[in-house]
């Protein structure tokens, strides 16, 4: 570890994992260990596809529950009132 707290990841490991400058990691601390976990940023296309999937899933749930889009604002306001009371 350097005087600035920097740690070098050996080139063979970086190459094996396909990580380089600008890669993101989550740092996980345990009692006696530090673990780095690679975080893969999704592409714009992947994000759009996931948001579309979530929207479709939400629409299906609304259909099953008989909720119309016009009901959503009333549901939100009702929930906020309950949260303020508790």
Phi and psi restraints in degrees (value plus and minus 20) as a CYANA .aco file:
   2 UNK   PHI    -100.7   -60.7
   2 UNK   PSI     152.4   192.4
   3 UNK   PHI     -84.8   -44.8
   3 UNK   PSI     -38.7     1.3
   4 UNK   PHI    -113.0   -73.0
   4 UNK   PSI     -16.1    23.9
   5 UNK   PHI      62.4   102.4
   5 UNK   PSI      -5.9    34.1
   6 UNK   PHI    -105.9   -65.9
   6 UNK   PSI     123.0   163.0
   7 UNK   PHI    -140.3  -100.3
   7 UNK   PSI     117.0   157.0
   8 UNK   PHI    -113.7   -73.7
   8 UNK   PSI     109.9   149.9
   9 UNK   PHI    -115.3   -75.3
   9 UNK   PSI     103.1   143.1
  10 UNK   PHI     -75.0   -35.0
  10 UNK   PSI     125.7   165.7
  11 UNK   PHI     -76.8   -36.8
  11 UNK   PSI     -59.7   -19.7
  12 UNK   PHI     -82.1   -42.1
  12 UNK   PSI     -56.9   -16.9
  13 UNK   PHI     -92.4   -52.4
  13 UNK   PSI     -64.0   -24.0
  14 UNK   PHI     -78.4   -38.4
  14 UNK   PSI     -63.1   -23.1
  15 UNK   PHI     -85.2   -45.2
  15 UNK   PSI     -65.5   -25.5
  16 UNK   PHI     -79.4   -39.4
  16 UNK   PSI     -60.4   -20.4
  17 UNK   PHI    -105.3   -65.3
  17 UNK   PSI     -32.2     7.8
  18 UNK   PHI      50.6    90.6
  18 UNK   PSI      15.6    55.6
  19 UNK   PHI    -131.7   -91.7
  19 UNK   PSI     134.1   174.1
  20 UNK   PHI    -176.2  -136.2
  20 UNK   PSI    -183.1  -143.1
  21 UNK   PHI     -75.5   -35.5
  21 UNK   PSI     112.6   152.6
  22 UNK   PHI      69.4   109.4
  22 UNK   PSI     -25.1    14.9
  23 UNK   PHI     -85.0   -45.0
  23 UNK   PSI     127.6   167.6
  24 UNK   PHI    -123.6   -83.6
  24 UNK   PSI     122.5   162.5
  25 UNK   PHI    -155.1  -115.1
  25 UNK   PSI     124.2   164.2
  26 UNK   PHI    -112.3   -72.3
  26 UNK   PSI     120.4   160.4
  27 UNK   PHI    -127.0   -87.0
  27 UNK   PSI     101.2   141.2
  28 UNK   PHI    -135.0   -95.0
  28 UNK   PSI     104.3   144.3
  29 UNK   PHI    -127.9   -87.9
  29 UNK   PSI     114.6   154.6
  30 UNK   PHI    -141.3  -101.3
  30 UNK   PSI    -194.1  -154.1
  31 UNK   PHI     -74.9   -34.9
  31 UNK   PSI     -63.7   -23.7
  32 UNK   PHI    -152.1  -112.1
  32 UNK   PSI       1.5    41.5
  33 UNK   PHI    -168.8  -128.8
  33 UNK   PSI     135.5   175.5
  34 UNK   PHI    -143.6  -103.6
  34 UNK   PSI     109.1   149.1
  35 UNK   PHI    -140.5  -100.5
  35 UNK   PSI     115.9   155.9
  36 UNK   PHI    -122.6   -82.6
  36 UNK   PSI     112.7   152.7
  37 UNK   PHI    -140.9  -100.9
  37 UNK   PSI     104.6   144.6
  38 UNK   PHI     -83.1   -43.1
  38 UNK   PSI     117.6   157.6
  39 UNK   PHI    -135.5   -95.5
  39 UNK   PSI      96.9   136.9
  40 UNK   PHI    -110.8   -70.8
  40 UNK   PSI     101.3   141.3
  41 UNK   PHI     -97.2   -57.2
  41 UNK   PSI     109.1   149.1
  42 UNK   PHI     -90.7   -50.7
  42 UNK   PSI     131.2   171.2
  43 UNK   PHI     -93.3   -53.3
  43 UNK   PSI     146.5   186.5
  44 UNK   PHI     -77.0   -37.0
  44 UNK   PSI     -62.7   -22.7
  45 UNK   PHI     -84.6   -44.6
  45 UNK   PSI     -60.6   -20.6
  46 UNK   PHI     -84.4   -44.4
  46 UNK   PSI     -60.2   -20.2
  47 UNK   PHI     -84.2   -44.2
  47 UNK   PSI     -64.0   -24.0
  48 UNK   PHI     -82.2   -42.2
  48 UNK   PSI     -63.8   -23.8
  49 UNK   PHI     -83.0   -43.0
  49 UNK   PSI     -61.8   -21.8
  50 UNK   PHI     -87.1   -47.1
  50 UNK   PSI     -61.9   -21.9
  51 UNK   PHI     -84.2   -44.2
  51 UNK   PSI     -58.6   -18.6
  52 UNK   PHI     -83.5   -43.5
  52 UNK   PSI     -64.1   -24.1
  53 UNK   PHI     -81.5   -41.5
  53 UNK   PSI     -63.9   -23.9
  54 UNK   PHI     -84.1   -44.1
  54 UNK   PSI     -59.3   -19.3
  55 UNK   PHI     -83.6   -43.6
  55 UNK   PSI     -61.9   -21.9
  56 UNK   PHI     -85.9   -45.9
  56 UNK   PSI     -60.2   -20.2
  57 UNK   PHI     -83.7   -43.7
  57 UNK   PSI     -62.9   -22.9
  58 UNK   PHI     -82.7   -42.7
  58 UNK   PSI     -60.4   -20.4
  59 UNK   PHI     -83.5   -43.5
  59 UNK   PSI     -61.1   -21.1
  60 UNK   PHI     -81.5   -41.5
  60 UNK   PSI     -63.0   -23.0
  61 UNK   PHI     -84.0   -44.0
  61 UNK   PSI     -61.2   -21.2
  62 UNK   PHI     -82.5   -42.5
  62 UNK   PSI     -61.0   -21.0
  63 UNK   PHI     -81.8   -41.8
  63 UNK   PSI     -64.4   -24.4
  64 UNK   PHI     -82.0   -42.0
  64 UNK   PSI     -60.1   -20.1
  65 UNK   PHI    -105.0   -65.0
  65 UNK   PSI     -25.4    14.6
  66 UNK   PHI      53.7    93.7
  66 UNK   PSI       6.5    46.5
  67 UNK   PHI    -113.0   -73.0
  67 UNK   PSI     110.7   150.7
  68 UNK   PHI    -116.8   -76.8
  68 UNK   PSI     137.7   177.7
  69 UNK   PHI     -76.9   -36.9
  69 UNK   PSI     -54.4   -14.4
  70 UNK   PHI     -88.2   -48.2
  70 UNK   PSI     -37.2     2.8
  71 UNK   PHI    -101.3   -61.3
  71 UNK   PSI     -39.2     0.8
  72 UNK   PHI     -80.5   -40.5
  72 UNK   PSI     -67.3   -27.3
  73 UNK   PHI     -80.6   -40.6
  73 UNK   PSI     -60.4   -20.4
  74 UNK   PHI     -84.6   -44.6
  74 UNK   PSI     -60.1   -20.1
  75 UNK   PHI     -84.0   -44.0
  75 UNK   PSI     -63.3   -23.3
  76 UNK   PHI     -82.7   -42.7
  76 UNK   PSI     -67.4   -27.4
  77 UNK   PHI     -81.7   -41.7
  77 UNK   PSI     -61.0   -21.0
  78 UNK   PHI     -82.7   -42.7
  78 UNK   PSI     -64.1   -24.1
  79 UNK   PHI     -85.0   -45.0
  79 UNK   PSI     -59.6   -19.6
  80 UNK   PHI     -83.2   -43.2
  80 UNK   PSI     -59.9   -19.9
  81 UNK   PHI     -82.0   -42.0
  81 UNK   PSI     -63.7   -23.7
  82 UNK   PHI     -81.9   -41.9
  82 UNK   PSI     -60.9   -20.9
  83 UNK   PHI     -84.7   -44.7
  83 UNK   PSI     -57.0   -17.0
  84 UNK   PHI     -89.2   -49.2
  84 UNK   PSI     -50.8   -10.8
  85 UNK   PHI     -95.6   -55.6
  85 UNK   PSI     -43.8    -3.8
